[in-house]
Amino acid sequence: MADEEHNEAAGRSFLTCAVEVAQLMDLGNAADVPEARRARHVAHAVRKPLLERAHLPEEFFAPLMAAAVYDPDPSFCLWFAEPAVYAFGRRRGTTALLDYLAM
């Protein structure tokens, strides 16, 4: 797979995961931006509300970890991993990340 194809696939996966998190938070309008910037815009939209919540429902765990893994910019992957670790614990977050690595 060429690097360009890999980046496009990763971008679509990240966008899908980020939009899922936004929908869980009832931030549906966060996805109403041009497609080229949509994934990062959604990530910015969910960042602050995620950190303001002390508890997250169980349904947030998988989308948060997937968004962290598929984020094409490693500088921002903590935007999703950090709230998951705060809400669900370090051990569970680490285990999920290791599971992705083993795939």
Summary of the structure (lengths in Angstrom):
residues: 103
radius of gyration: 13.2
end to end distance: 17.3
largest distance: 41.2
contacts: 289
relative contact order: 0.14
helix: 79%
strand: 0%
